[in-house]
Amino acid sequence: MNTTIKTLVYLYVLLTPVLVFSQSLLSLNGEITDTVKSPILHKDQQIIVRLPKSYDKHSAPCPVVYYFDAQYETLRNLVSANVDRLMWTKDIPDVITVGIVQWDRAHLSIEREGEKAKLFLNYIVDELIPYIKQKYQTADYRVFIGHSLGGQFVTYGMTQFPNLFNGVIAISPALFYPESEKWFKNATLKAVENFRKSTLSKPIRFYYCVGDSGFQDNQFKTGSFNLQALFKQNSQQNFFWHFDYLNRFSHSNSPNAGIPMGWVDIFNDWHFPELTAVDILLHNKGNALRALSEHKLKIKNSYGTTDLLIPKQFFWQSGKYCLEKRNDEDAGTIIQKFIKRDPKDPMPYSMMGDLPGKPAQL
C-alpha cells in the first residue's frame, strides 16, 4: 500500500466517528450542540444542551429548563453560571438546560408574527419536548425562560399549554407597543385574561420582571403593569406569580438580575429551609424524619409532581444526626428513603454499617 493510500485510509478511520456523531457535538465547556430535524418547521433546529455534572451517576430524573436566544454566547454563559452556582448551593435541583437557537427571532413574536410564532410553539410542544424526554432522563417538570420577545413568547405559551409550562421566567417581556404600531393587537395579554378564567389541574409558577431605565423598558413596563393588574383581579387556584420592578436596570441588562431571581422564586418551595435544618441538626428542635416527610409533601403540592426530589445532602445529614442521637428507628427509615431516592449512591449503604442489629432488615 503506497503512502497516499495509507494516508487516505488513516483519514477515513479518523474522521468517520466525527461524521457519524456530527448531529450531537460535546464542547469543552460541557455544551452539547445538537440538531433536531423538524417536520413542523420544515428545517433543522439547533439546540444547545447542558447536563448537570452529576448526570452520569444521577439515578433520579432531572427537571428541564428551556431558554430562548441561545445563539448569544453571553446569555448562555449567564444561564450556565447561575445554574451551576444555584445547584451547588442547593437552591435549585440538578437541572438539564436546553438552549434554543433563534436565527429568526420572528419565531418568538406572537404579536407581530402570530401564525409563525404559533407554529414555533407547536414545534416546542410536539417535537422538542418529546425529543429531550426520549434522549435524557427527565422529570415531569419544565421551566421556560425568555427575554424580550422570548418573554412575550413564554407568557403566551403558558396560556396555551399550562400542563407543560410548569414554571415560567419572563424577563422584560415585550407586552406593550405604542398605538402607532398598527400590528400590535395586545394578543398576549388577551390570552392571559382568558387563561386566568380557566381551572388549572397542575400548579404553575410565573416570575417576571422589568427594568425602570432605558427606552425599551420605559415602554415595556406598561405591559408589565397591565399584566400585574390582570393577576390581581382574581385569585386563580394553583397559579403563583411574582413581579419585580428592577431599579436602575435597563432592557438589555435585566437578565443579569432576572435570571437568578427567577430561578430562586420558581424553586423557592423546593429548597429545604436552612433555618429548619439548623433548628433540627444543631439545636435539637423538631424531628428530622417528620421534617423530610413534610417537605416532600410541600414539594408535591407546590409543583404537582413527585419527580422533584429533596436534596440528598439532607438525607445524609439527618440520617447521621439520628444515628448520633441513637434514634435508630428513624435513622433506618431515613436510610431506606435515601436508598429509594438514589439506589446507585454508595453513601446510604455505608450508613447502614452504623446501624445496630441486622442491616438485612432494611
N, C-alpha and C positions, 0 to 999 in steps of 0.2 A: 504494500500500500504506500503510494507516494505521499509526500509531505502535505500537498494540497488536500488530498482526500482525508488524511488523518485530521487535518485542521477542521474540515467541514464536519466530520463525524463528531469531533470534540465539541464544536459549537452547537451542533444539534442536540447532543446529550445535555449540554449546559443550559441551553435556552428552553428546552421542552417544558420543564416544570413551570417556568415563568409564563409560557403561553397557556398552559393548562389552567393555572390559577390566576390568570390576569383579571378575572371578574372580582376577586377579593384580595386586596394587597394590604399587608401589615406594614406600617411605617415604624420608624424608630421610637416615636413618642406614644406608641400604643394605639394609634388610629388605624382602623381597618376601612380602607376605601372600597366600596362595593358598588356594583351596578345592578339595578333591578329592572328587568325588562317589563314594560308596562303596556299591555294591550289597550288600557283605558286612554293613556296619553299618546299612544302610537309612537313611543320612543323609549330609549333607555333613560332611567332616572338615577342619578348618582346620589349615594348616601355615604356618610362617614360615621362608623360605629366605634364606640369606645367601651371596653368592658372593664368592670372593677378588677383590681389586682387579685382579689380572692376568687375570681370566677372559676378558674380551673379546678380548684379544690372545694368550691362552694356547692353544697348539695341542695341548697334552697333556691327557689326561683327568684329572679330579680325584677323589680318594677322597671318599666322602660320610660325614659324621658325623650321625647321628640322635640327638637328645636329647629327653627327655620333660619334661612340665610347662612347655612354652614359654609358657603363659599368665602365668607370673610374669616380669615385666619385669626384676627384679633378676637372675634366673637367666639370662635371655637376654643381659643385659649382661655377666655374668660369663663366659659361654661365648665371646661375641664378643671381649671384651678379651683373654682368654687365647689364643684362636685368632690374633688379629691379631699379638700380640706374638711368639708362637712361630713363626708363619710368617715374620715379619720376621727373627728370629734363626736361621732355617733349622733349627730343632729339629723341626719337622714340615713335611710337604709342604703345598702350597696345597690347601685342602680346601673343599668345599661343606658348609655346615651346614644341617640341616633340623630345625627345632624343631616338635614335635608338641604341639598344644594339647589339654589334658585338662580339659574342664569336668566330666567324670565320672571321678574317679580310680579308681573301682571297676574300670575297664578294665585297670588295672595290677595288680590284686590276684589273683595266681594262687592264693593260699592261701584267701581268703575268697570270691572270686567266680570260681571256676575256669573255668566254661564261658564266662562273659562275657569274661574276660581272654584265653582261648584264641582266641575269636572276634576280638578286637582284634589278637592276634598274627598271625592269618591275614590280617587287613587290611594289616598292615605288610608281610608277605611277598608276598602275591598282588596287592596294589593299589598301595601307596605306593612300594615299591622300584621296580617296573616303571614307574610314573608318573615318578619322578625320573630314571630311566635314559633314558626316552624324551625328556624335556624338556631335559636337560642333558648335557653331555659328562662322563661319569662313568667312573672307574676301577673295576676289579673288586676293590674293597676297601672295606669298610664298617665303621665304628666306631659302637657304641651306648653312650650314656651315660644312666644312670638313678640317681636319688637316692631313698632310702627305698623306697616301693612300686615306683618306677621301677627301683631296684637289684635288687629281687626279680624284676621282670619281665624285665630284660635277662639276668639269670643263668639264668632258666628258658628264655628264648628261645634262648640259646646251646646249651642241651642238645638242643633240638628241631630247630634249623636251623644246624648247625655250619658248613655251607658258605656261609652268608650272614652270620652273626655272626662276622666275622673278628677284630674287636677289641672288647672289652667293658670298660667302666669302670663298676663298681657302687660307688656311694658310700653308705656307711652303709645297706646293703641290709636290708630288713625280713625277716630269715630266721629269727626266733625270737619266739614269744609264750608267755606263761605257760600252765600247764595249765588254768587257769580259762576260757581261750578255747577252747571245745569245737570250734569250726570249724577250728582250726589242725591240719592233718594232716601238716605237715612235707613238703609236696609238692615244694617247690623243691629241698631237699637230697636227697630221694629221687631226683629227676630227675638231679641231679648225680652221685649214686652210680652210676646206670645209665649215664650219659654217660661216666664215667671208665673203663668197661669196653669202650667202643667204640673202633674204629680210625678215626682222622681222616685224610681224604685231603688236607686243607689245614691249614696252621698256624693256630692260634687263640692270641691273646694276651689274657689276662684280668687286669685290675687291679681290686683292691677295697680298701676302707679302712673303718675305723670309728673313732669318737672314744672317749675314755675318760671324758667328762664328760656330765652331764645324765641325766635319767630315761630317755629313749628309747634312747640309745646304751648305757647301762648294761644295758638289756635286749637290744638287738640285737647287742651284742658276743659274746654266747653263740653266736648263729647264725654269726657270722663265724669264731669259733674252731672251731666244728664243721666249717665249710667248709674251714678250713685243715687240719684233721685228715684230711678226705677226700682232699685234694690230696696229702698226704704219704704216703698209704697205698701208692700205686703210681705209677710214673713212666710217664706216657702220652706216647707219641711225638707230636710236633707240637703239644703243649699247653704253653704258657708262662704262668706265673702269678706274681703278686707281691701281697703283702698288707702294708698299712701300718696300724699301730695308732697313731692320731693322739693325741699327748699334748696335753691341755688343749683338745681340740676336742669340741664337742657335736654332736648330730644336725643341728641347724639350720644351723650354720656349717661343717660338714665339707666342703661343696662348695668353699669357698674354698681349701682345701688339696688336696682330692681331684681336682678337675678338672685343674689344671695338672700335678700329679704323675702322674695317669693318662695325660695326653697324652704326657708325656716318656717314661714307661715303655713305652707302646704303640709309639711311633715311635723307640725307642732305637736299633734296628738300622738304621733309615733314615738317621738323622743321620750326616753324614760326620764322623769323629772329628777334632776340631780339632788334636790333637797330631800326628796323621798328616799333616795338611795343613801344619802348621808345620815338621815334620821335612823334608818334601819341598821346599816352596816357599822356606823361609828357610835351612835348614841343609843342603840338598843331600843329604839322606839318603833313599834309596829312589827309585822310578821312578813318575812321575805317571801314565803310561798304565796301568801294571800296577795301581796303586792304584785307578784308576777301574774297571778290569775286575773286580778282586777285590771291590770294594764293590758293584758291580752284581750279582754272583753271591750275595753275602751277603744283599742285599735280596730276591732271588728265593727263596732258601732260607728266609729268615725269615718272609716274608709270602705265599709261594705265588703270586705274580703278578709279571709284568714291567711292570705299569702304574705302579708307584711309582718315579718317575724320580729319579735323583741330582740334587741342586740344580745348576742351570745355572751358578751362580757358580763352582763348582769346575771346570767345563769351561773357562770363560773364564780363570780363574787358572792352571790347569795348562797350557792352550794357550799363554798368554803366557809362562809360565815356560820351556816347551820352545823357543819362538821366541827368547827371550833367550839360552838356552844353545846356540842354533844346532842343536838336535836337531830338524831339520826333518821328518824322517820321522814321529816321534812326534807332532809338532805337527800335521802334516797329518791323521793318523789321529784325533786328538782333535777337530779341527775337523769332520771328517766325522761323527763321533759326535754332536757338538754340533748340526750341521745336521739330522741324523736325529731328534734329540730335539726340537728347536724349529725346524722349517723356516720359520716366519714371523718368527723373531727376526733382526734385522739384524746382531747382534753377531758371529756366526761368519763371515758373509760379509765383514765389514770386516776380520776377522783374516786372511782369505785373501790380502789385499793385501800382508801382511807376509811371506808365504811366497816364497822364491826359486823360480825355474822357472816353469812354466806352471800357473796355477790350474785350468785346464781338466782337469788330471789328477785333480782331486778329484771 
